[in-house]
């Protein structure tokens, strides 16, 4: 299954966050802004983070709601937020890219697998984390491994 669409309106570069809660709020707000989820999904993203960290390595976190909140997903979508100065994610981890995920059911694992392919490639993963424009993020996101 391909990745859900990454709407250019949900790509935000040069972000600043006071902490991981603020970064998650911003990632969720981007999903709300494009009509993928309702406001209540943002709280579900925070709840997920309180029970299990969404840090996946490579300076990247993937906040998303747990299965009960999947009913609140109107359509699958992603948000991409870049924090050049990093965000303290706890446990000694610093996050520079937050990919908010709105998906449900089987598509959720497909999204995680597809993102892992981008992030596990040294060259592609680094380009994804340090992209300098919305167009560059979209190009990397849609390129084949």
N, C-alpha and C positions, 0 to 999 in steps of 0.2 A: 504494500500500500504506500502511495506517495505521501510526502509530508502535506499537512493542510496548508492552505494558502498563507503566505506571509504578506499582509497588506502593508504597503509603503507607509500608511498612516500609523501603523503600529511599530514602526522602527524609529527609535529615538537614540541619537548619538550625543555624546558629551553630557550625559546625565550626572547628577550629584544626588547622593542619598545620605541621610544622617546615620542610618543603620540598615540592617537587613529588612526590618519591618517596613521601613520607608521604601526600599527597593522593591519589595514584593507588592506593596500598595501601588507603586508606579507601573509595574508590569501588569497587574490586574486592571488598573485604570485604562491602560492602552487597549486591553481586550474589551472592556466595556465601551470605550470610545468608538470601536469599529463594529459594535453590535453583536459580538460573539457570545457575550455573557451578560448577566445582570449584576448589579452591585453586590448582591449577596455572595457571589462566587469569590469575591476578593477575600471575604472573611474565611471562606473554606480554604483558600490558599494559605492564609495565615495559620489556620488550624493544622493543616498538613505539615507545615514547617515546624510547628510546636511538637508534633509527634515523631517526625522523621525529617532530618535535614535533606534539602533538595540540592545540596552541593554535589556535583558529579565529577569534580576534578578539572584541571585545565583552566582554572580561574572562572568557572562557569557554574551557574545554578539554574535549575529548571522548575521554578515554583508552579504548582498546579493543585487543583482541588482533588480530594479523595473521592472514591466511588459514589458515596451518597450525593455529592454535589454535582455529579455528572448530569443529573436531571436539569440543572440550571444552565447547561451549555446549549446555546441556540444553534451554533454551528461550530465545527472544528476550526481553530485558528491558533496562531502563535503571535506573540509580541517579542520584540528584540530590543533590549535596552543595554546600552554600553556605558559603563562607568569607568572612565579613564583613570581616575584616582583610586579606584577600588572601593569595595564595601566590605567591612569586617563581617564575615559570615559565621563567626564563632569557631571555636576549636582550632584557632590558628590559621584559618582559611581566609583568603581574600578573593572576592569575586569581582571580575571586570565586565562580565556579560551575563545578563539575566534573560533567559528565554521563558516567557510565560506561556503555559500550555492550557488550551481549552479543548478538551477532547473527551470522549467517553467510550466505554466498552473496548472492543478489540483494537480500535484505532489508536488507543492510548499507547499500547505497547509498540505499535508500528511507528508512532511518532518518536518514541524514545530510541528505538533502533536506528531510525534514519538520522536523528540528531547525533547519535553516537558515531555514525560513519563520518560525519563532517568533523566532529571534534577529535576523533582518534587519529585522523590524518594530520601529521605535524604541520605540513605546509598549509593545507586547507583550514585546519583548526585555528592556526595562528592568524591567517588572513581574516577568518570569520570574527575573531576576537578583536582585531585591530582595524577593521574596515574604516575607511575615512568618509564614506558617503552612503546614503540610502541605496543608491544604485549598486555599489560594490557589495553591500550585504545581500541584496537580492541576487546578484550574479553568482556569488559564492554559494548561497543557499540553494539555487536551482541547478548548479553545475553537477555533472556526474562525477563520482569519485574516481 
